[in-house]
Amino acid sequence: MSMKVIEAERLTKTFASGSKEVQAVRGLDVRVDPGELVAFLGPNGAGKSTSLRLLATLLEPSGGAAHVAGHDIRTDPAAVRGRIGYVGQLNSAGHNQRVRDEIIMQGRFYGLAKDAAGRRADSLLESLELGGVATQVVSSLSGGQRRRLDIAMGLVHAPSLLFLDEPSTGLDPQSRANLWRHIHRLRDEYDTTVFMTTHYLDEADAFAERVMVMDHGRVIADDTPSGLKADLIGERVVLEFDSHAEAELALPHLRDHVPAGALQDLDRRGNTVELPVHSASRRLPEIVLVLAQAGVTAHSTETKRPTLDDVFFALTGRTLREAGVATTTEPSGEEEAA
């Protein structure tokens, strides 16, 4: 069995806020295998970025323990930093510096010889499709190009683990998708474990292989996106009736005649009844037949796949949208090339 790239146990972080203490991270337990692509998903203030900074040794933990890249974050932080890459929320390259020079300089900071840093910079420029802007100053780059430059700087010393804190914030949807294409390819090309935070539902759902849902400083769910949705929610059948009375009339027949275990809780909202059902597309004809035999007709039916927002609601009683998590981003003004 391979050694964990991240292994944290009961990690906590408390900040002083006036006369009070605020516990930003509460007993974080995390285990990440080599090669995984893991996303922390949760609302602002959930503790995602603080957790990342603890694991990257940028903050001292208040309690608990963690080993990252084989080293203790408390007793050997320098060894941890030498083996990880960290890309924060803000752009890190100097605006007046040239793109290739910034990557080389970062490599030199990590102890690479000049020639080795140059070769590594050229490799990353090609992988991240930045070769065409290698001699440009950073301030001339688009938002997507700047984020890819940040990632190149985080990877220049060939770390085994790359931390990305909200890597696509501020990018339009096309640029975010393009950025993620590069992240996936780099992970495969350089055999790098990627651990990142995001507050975009669609991003976590589409691109992450494993999602850790965080709320109020705790991890409240941990699985693949499809696993979280299947285990906690299941698919849904939505039946719309002509009146409230018909919707009410349908409920007992659905409870009595659908096979045990097929349905969970029924949810009636006005003329609509929504049923969490496993294998919804296969169950729908059976459900319609049960209603027809009872003399009740739904004038429209549909099946719906659950979202990570539904998962968060099932866990907390509120939606991620209500908690301030974005479902997507919209382009504002001129689109940025990624």
N, C-alpha and C positions, 0 to 999 in steps of 0.2 A: 504494500500500500504506500503510495507516494506521500511525502510530507506536505502538509497544508501550506499554502502560500500565506494565508491569513488564518490565525487562530486566536480569537479573543474570547475572554471569559469574564462576565460580570463587569464590563468596562463602564465607568461612569465619569461624568464631568459636571461639576457644579460651578456656577458663576455667582459672584456677589452682585446684587442689584439693590443699591441703597442699603437698607437695614435687613433686606431679605436675601435668601439664597434661591437661585433658579437652577433646577436640575435639568440640564439640556439633554443629557444622555443618561439613561437609567438601566443599568445592568445589561449592556449589549453583549450578546453571544453571537459570534460570527465565525464560520469556518468556510474557507474558500480553497478549492483544489486548483492545481496548476492548469492553466489554459481556459478557465471559466471566464465568461463575460457576465458580470453581475451588476444589477442596477438597484440602487436605493430609490424607492419611489415614495413620495409623501408630500404633504403641504409644507409651505414655508414655515419654519420654526419647529419642524418635527424632530430635528436633531441630525439630519443627514450630513450636512457639511461639517458640523462639529465632530461627528463620528469619523469622517474621512480625515480630518486634521489630527485627530487622536492617533489613528492608525499610521499616518504619515509622519508622526513625531513633531508636528507643528504646534501641538498643544500637549500639556502635561495632564495625564488623567488624574481624576480625584480618587479613583478606586478601580480595582480590577487589574487584569493583566492581559497582555497580548504579545504574540510573536508574529512578526511580519517579515517575510522573505528569510525566515530562519533565525531571526534575531529579536531579542527582547526590546520592546519600545522604550522601556524605562532605563534599563542598564546599558544598552548599546544602541542609542539612537543614531549615531554616526554610521554604523554598519547598515542600519535600515535605510537611511537616506541614500547611501551609496548604491543600493540595490533596487530602488524604486524610482519611478518617474511620477511627477505631480504636476497636473495642469489645473490651476485655479480658475475661478470665475472670470477674472479680469485678464486681458491680454498682457503677456509678460515681456514681449520683445520691445526694444527701444524704437520709438517711432522714426527716428532719423538714421537708424542703422540699416544696412543692407541685409536682405533676407539670408543669404548663404553665410555671411559673416556672423550673424547672430547664432546660427546653429553651431558653427565652428567654435565660437566663443563659449557657448554652453558646454560643448564637449571638452574644451580645455579646462573649464572649471571642474569637471569631473575627472581630470587627470589624463585625458587622452593626449597622445602626441599630436603635433600639428598635422602631420600627414594622415594619421588615422582619423582625426576629427574631420578633415576635409573629405576623405573617402566616405565616411559615415554620413556626412552632410549631403553629399551628392546622391547617395543611395536613398536617403529619406526624401530629398527633393523630387527624385524620380517617382518613388512610391506614392507620394502625396500629390503628384501632379503640380509641383511648384517650380519645376525647372525653368519655365518661361518667365518667372518673376524673380529668379535667384539674385539678380544684380539690382533689383529695384529696392527703394527704401520702404520700410515697413508701412509708413503712413499712406502709401499709394495703394495698398492691398484692399480688397473687399473684406467684408466681415467673415465670410467663409474661408478665404485664404488666410486670414490672420489666425483663425482657430486651428487650421491645419498646420500653420507655422508653430503655434504653441505646442501642438502634439509632437511635431518633429523635435522641438527642443526638449520635450519630456522623454523622448525615446533615444536621443543621440548617444547616450552611454549604454544602450542595450539593456535596460532594466528587465527583470523578470516579472515585474508588476507595475502597471500604470494606473494611477488614480486620476480620474477625470471628474471635476466638480462642475456640474451643469455645463457640459461642453458646448451645447448648441443654443444656449440662451441668446435671444436677440436675432437669430437667423430665421429666414423665411423657410417654409416647409420644404421647398425643393433643395435648399442649401443644407438643411438638417439631414435629409435623406442621403444626400451626396456625402456629407461628413461621415455618416454612419457606414456607408459603403467602404470608405477608406479605413475606418476603425476596424471593421470586420476583416478586411484584407490584411491590414498590418498585424492584427492579432494572429492570423494564420501564418503570415510570412515570417514574423520574428518570434513566434511562439511566446507571446506575451499575455499574461493574465490581465484582464481589464476590470476594474472596479470603479463604478461611477455613480453619481447622483443625478436625478432628473426630477422635474415636476411636470413633465409632459406625459400624459396618459398614453397617447398614441405612440410616442417614442419608446416607452418601456414595453408596450405591448408588441410592437413590430420588430424591435431590434435586440432587446435583451434576451438572453437565454435563461436567465434566472432573475426573479424579481423579489426583493425584500421590501415589504411594505412597512413603513415606519410612521409612527404617530406618537406624539408626546414623549419622545425620547426612547421609545421601545420599538423593537421589531415585532409586529403583530401577525405577520404571515411571511412565508418563505417557500417559493416553489417556482416552477416554470410559469409563464403567463397562462398557458392553457391548463396547467394543473390547478392553479389557483381558481380559475373560473369554473372548471369542471367539478372540483371537490366542494367548493363553497356555494356555488350558485346553480350550476347546470344550465342547460338551454331553457328557453321559455316559449310558451304558446300564448299568443294574444288573441282573444275573442272579443269582437265588438258586436253589441246587440242594438236593437232599435230603441230600447227604453231601459230605464233603471229596473223596472219591474221584471223584464225578461232576463236581465243580468242576474237579478236576485233569484229568479226561478231556476236558472241554470246551476247555481252553486251546489245545492244538495245532490243533484244528479251527477255532477262531476266528482263529488266526494264519495258517493256511494258506488259508482259504476266503473271508475277507472281503477285498474288493478293496483293492489297495495304496493307501495314503494315507488310507483310511477310519478306520483305528485307529492310535492312538499306543501307549502302554504299557498292558499289562493289569495290573490290580491284584487279586490274590486274597486275600481275608481270610476264612478259615474256609470256609463253604459259599457265599460270595458272590464273584462276579467283577464287577469294575467296569471299564468300558471308556470312555476318553475318545474321543468320536466327534463329528465334525461332522455337523450335521443329524440328531440322535439319533432323533427321532420318525420320520423317514423311513427310517433305517437299521435300526430295531428289527425289523420283519418279516423283513428279509433275514437278520439275525443269527439269529433264531429258526428260520428255514428251514434255514440251514447246520447248526445243531445237530440239528434233526429228521432231516435226511438222514444224519447221523452216528450216529443212535440215542441222542442225548443230549437230555434234556428238562429245562428249567428250570421249577420249579414256580411261580415268580413273576418278573415283569419290570417294570421301570419306567425312565422317562427322567428325568434330573435336570439342571437348569440349574446352571452353576457360580456360585459366590459370589465376592466379593472376598477372602474368607478363603482360598478355593482358589488365587486368584491369588497371594496373599502366600506361601502354602505352596510354590507352584511356583517362586517367586523366591528364597525363603530357607530352605526345608526345615523351617519351623515355621509354626504357624498364628497368626493375629492374636489368637485367643482365648488361646492359650498365652502370647502376649506381653503380654496384659493389655488388649486392645481389647474394648470392649463390643459385643455383637451388637444389643442393644436396652436400653431402660431399663424398669423396672417401676414402677408407681405405688406410693408408700409412704404409707400413711395416706390422708388426704383429697386427692383430685385437685386440682391447681391449674388454674384457668381460664387459658387462654392468651389 
